[in-house]
Amino acid sequence: MSDITIDGELRAEIAEIVARILEVDVADVTWDGDFRDEHDADSLQGIEILSALERGFAITIDQERLPDIVTLSRTYAVVAEAQRAVGDNGC
């Protein structure tokens, strides 16, 4: 993620989605905290997060990216990449 400029609003929106699904306070979703280790997230919740991100941001995330949706920072990178792909396709 070294070349990504962090959009604070996008980061906050992603954190809210993750917190809602994990049923934790948004303040407990930290940038590098592992959802599995810190919040006992399971694979079903990972799929729910992926689906909510797709709906919330009108993007498509390849299921192969599911293992990357484990921290806020990595999830942000996945969403940013999907948004760029939408923009590159002229949508």
Protein Blocks (a to p, Z undefined) as FASTA:
>chain_A
ZZpccdfklmmmmmmmmmmmnopafklmcfklcfklmnopafklmmmmmmmmmmmnopac
dfklmmmmmbfklmmmmmmmmmmmmmmnoZZ
